[in-house]
Amino acid sequence: MNSKAEKRQYPRHPALYTAKYTIKSGTYRDLIANVSAGGIYIHSHRAVERGQRISLRFPIIAFDRRPNVMGTVVRSHDRGFAVMFDDPIEERISENASFA
């Protein structure tokens, strides 16, 4: 029996930070619900199209750096959307959902 959690390559970490992101309709800020080395879930009431490219900046980077992270929206519904990063950030993420 395989649950979604068992299929995940990277563990999720809860996070309540604001993400700044840019999609084709503009640049916005919304709350992050959780983050992993492979992706992020953002709470939003915006209609964000599945398959859409996204550029993200979020403030859980060591030394207050906020590099752009690129990804693709892989799931979207009326309460938020999930993004898979182009390149995993596993070497930078730690247990407490902050980056090293």
C-alpha positions in Angstrom: 0.0 0.0 0.0 1.5 3.3 -1.1 0.2 6.5 0.5 1.0 10.0 -1.0 3.5 10.5 1.9 5.3 7.3 1.0 5.6 8.4 -2.6 7.2 11.7 -1.8 10.9 12.0 -2.5 11.5 14.7 0.2 9.7 15.3 3.5 7.5 18.3 3.9 8.1 20.9 6.6 5.3 23.2 7.9 6.0 26.8 7.3 4.0 30.0 7.8 6.0 32.5 5.7 5.0 34.8 2.9 6.2 33.9 -0.6 6.5 36.4 -3.3 5.9 34.8 -6.7 5.5 35.7 -10.3 3.2 33.9 -12.7 1.9 35.0 -16.1 -0.9 37.2 -14.6 1.5 39.2 -12.3 3.5 39.2 -9.1 1.8 38.3 -5.8 2.4 37.5 -2.1 0.6 34.7 -0.2 1.3 32.4 2.7 3.4 29.2 2.4 1.8 26.2 4.1 4.7 23.8 3.7 8.0 23.4 1.9 10.2 20.5 1.0 13.4 20.2 -1.0 11.3 19.4 -4.0 8.5 21.9 -3.8 6.2 24.2 -1.9 2.5 24.6 -1.2 1.0 28.1 -1.1 -2.3 29.2 0.3 -4.1 31.4 -2.2 -7.6 32.1 -3.5 -6.1 33.1 -6.9 -6.8 30.9 -9.9 -3.4 29.5 -10.8 -3.3 27.3 -13.8 -1.8 23.8 -13.5 1.4 23.5 -15.7 2.1 27.2 -15.4 5.7 28.3 -14.8 6.4 30.2 -11.6 9.3 32.2 -10.1 9.4 32.2 -6.3 11.2 34.1 -3.5 10.6 33.2 0.1 12.4 34.4 3.3 13.6 31.1 4.8 17.1 31.4 3.4 20.1 31.6 5.6 21.7 35.1 5.9 18.5 36.7 4.7 19.2 35.7 1.1 16.1 35.2 -1.0 17.2 33.7 -4.3 14.7 33.0 -7.1 13.5 29.4 -7.2 11.9 28.3 -10.5 9.2 25.7 -10.7 6.0 24.5 -12.3 2.5 24.5 -10.7 1.6 20.8 -10.4 -1.7 21.1 -8.5 -4.2 23.9 -8.1 -7.6 24.3 -6.3 -9.6 27.1 -4.7 -7.5 27.2 -1.5 -4.0 27.1 -3.0 -1.5 25.5 -5.3 1.5 23.2 -5.2 4.8 23.9 -7.1 7.5 21.4 -8.0 10.9 23.1 -8.1 13.0 22.7 -11.3 16.0 21.7 -9.2 15.7 20.2 -5.7 17.0 22.5 -3.0 17.7 19.6 -0.6 21.3 20.7 0.1 19.9 23.9 1.5 16.9 22.8 3.5 17.1 21.7 7.1 14.7 20.0 9.6 13.1 23.2 10.8 12.2 24.3 7.2 14.9 26.9 7.2 17.8 26.8 4.7 21.4 26.2 5.7 
